[in-house]
């Protein structure tokens, strides 16, 4: 079956611009996670959605970052007024409702801020 | 709070040799532990997971890991390396603190090089 998909695969933007990154989780998975992978910081948790519950935003690095999940499926991560330190690979993962199950990762979006 | 430490950012082995990638964890509750592999320009793929059942866990592609509570370790091994094993490997612990989100806390990763 289809796995987690993310778009775009690559995004180059200028400092100060806003960007939107999209994640399509595996159908039926209620949990969705965003992570960031960068050279300096490794893999970091950003935000977690579970069904209709309030998201866990504890990993978002600043108020320039926000995310939403519409209809319990597709999620969009938005970065406003991008900075060069936002350059990273943004990974999305989804999981069945059991929080200790495997997380299935998408291929990621590589963001480059010039 | 949980944390993971991977010893050695780069490991190089010859094809056919034993692969040993080290991972130590810190957790105030019984941990759920994972090993993921990342090939170039791809996402993360689960190799294996420990969720408090058998302490010796077998995964895909011939990998296995042993949970040792006394050593707070979860080292990844493979008896014989293949060229196709060259990738980056991440050890992770699942958040089981308040809220139990299941978010993963990753180690810094180990790049495995396999020499012919």
Interface residues (C-beta under 8 A of the other chain):
Chain A: X4 X31 X33 X35 X42 X43 X44 X45 X48 X50 X56 X59 X91 X93 X95 X99 X100 X101 X102 X103 X104 X105 X106 X107 X108
Chain B: X32 X34 X36 X41 X42 X43 X44 X45 X46 X49 X51 X90 X92 X94 X96 X99 X100 X101 X102 X103 X104 X105 X106 X107 X108 X109
